[in-house]
Amino acid sequence: MSLDKALDQLGQVERPLFVGKEVGNSQAESNRKFEQPWNTAAITMRALGASVSDIAQDLGLNQSTVSTFLQTPWAQAQLRAKLEQTERSVLDILRSETIKNVETLVALRDDEKVSSNTRANIANSLLDRVLGKASQKVEVSTTQSGDPVAEAELLKEQIARDAGKLRLSTAREAAGPEPAASTNL
């Protein structure tokens, strides 16, 4: 379907923003004059995760038309604003549920019918949220000889030994269990 047919079906007479025809004193004024209802719909659908082909199909437009429009700086700015707005909305909803979620966790933790393992996990989860996860000790040992070439050779030898052990282990697994020793007296 051509762009003009799609616009006619939507009852629009002006060409959309991305065609490049600019009227007015400023870019913002121009954007408002050329914004079409399908532009907003396409931006909203894209912000909700719809693919370009799905947007084109749902709006009855050519895929390249939608793709070209969504690549314009104006559409990108609108999409970023919509995504920020959506992200804030989701975060606001999650924040508003925080107290209820904590109360649910506390109720489950205190419920004698819940398994002790689950109750312990809930208690740890609550503590981790309040106090932060406990730091874990990581030990790193290094030996430096001062000679990078010698260190590289040592590493190559260690890799070769480990690879040999791995081959031996793999061969043993492939051979299956060793036969039991017979005791003939």
Phi, psi and omega in degrees: 000137181282161180298317181298318178297318180297318179293321177298318179296327178277356177078027182257145178249335179275154177280152182290166184307315192286354179292335174102355178285117185249130178232141178111176185275333184227164179296320180297318178298317179298318180301316181294321182293329185257358181292133181248156178303324181291335177299311180296319179297317180296318179295316180296315179298319180294320178296331179274001173101007180289147177281162179300318181294321178295319179297313181300315181295314182294326181267357180070034181244166175287142181300320181292329177296313180294316180299314180298315180299314183293344179270353180290150179302320180297313180295321178298318179295318179296320180295315177301316180297318180295318179294319178296318179297315179296317180298316179297320180298315180296316179296322178297319179296314180297318178297321181292338181267357186303309183297316179299319180294319178295318178299320178296316179297318179295318179298318178293320180298324183271352182281119182294339182283340179281142183300150182296327178296315179295318179298320178294319177298319178296314179300316178297320179298316179297316179297319179298322180293322183277312187264344186088156180292144178294140179287147181251137181282131177237123180258132179232126177243135178229147174235125180241127181266348184087350180242100183299328180293317179295320178297319179298319178296318177299318178296318178299318179296318180295318178297317180297317178298314181296321178295321177297317178298319180295317178297318180297316180296318179295320179296319179296319179295321181292327181286339180089185183291148179288142179292147180292141179291134180271144179245098176259118180251000000 
